[in-house]
Amino acid sequence: MIDAPEPALPLAWPVDHRPERLAITAANQSAAAWLATPALWPVPVTLLVGPEGSGKSHLAGWFAAHQPARIIETADRHDPEALFHAWNAASRDAPLLLTSRLLPRDWGHGLPDLASRLAATPLVRLGEPDDDLLAAVLAKLFAERGISVGDDLIRWLLLRIERSLAAAQAVVAALDATSLARRRPVTIPLAREVIDGQFSLF
């Protein structure tokens, strides 16, 4: 995991969920296409499964920003009875999106009625982000903070940060804070200082 340095300024930053700001590559193209057409789902519920840092929360936020949907993240840790009722309450006008790192068979909830609902739920998988997705996300995050960077910095970071979207967010936040504190532009030398001094790479 990545440990960010002490920030010079608060690091909270609005996430931009506009469709044109969602980074789409081979790693998440199928999932994004499915979430873009909830009217075509066989039931008004979908389960999005992927490893930590694969972009589940970002896709869920993008989905919820464009329709009156309910999102339950880390559904495998949710109360089974409440999850069962949420499934039953989902509708075409208010679809339900569940996210989890685990497949339903590994949830261990022990509720047969919920198991039958989950068996009927379309499952969309996300893999670990590929280089194209990480590069697009890094470029987007820098742009949203008004930071101009070159492709050389993006390529340099891809070789050194953890393979997750959370890592991309953390490193951009750390570089932004350090750049402001030191009044220096975001460059490879600054990134090297931040990563070598503060970040555990893998």
Secondary structure, DSSP 8 states (H G I E B T S, - for coil): -------SS---------GGGS---TTTHHHHHHHT-GGG-SSSEEEEE--TTSSHHHHHHHHHTTSS-EEESSGGGS-HHHHHHHHHH--SSS-EEEEESS-GGGS----HHHHHHHHTS-EEE-----HHHHHHHHHHHHHHTT----HHHHHHHHTTS-SSHHHHHHHHHHHHHHHHHHT----HHHHHHHHHHH----
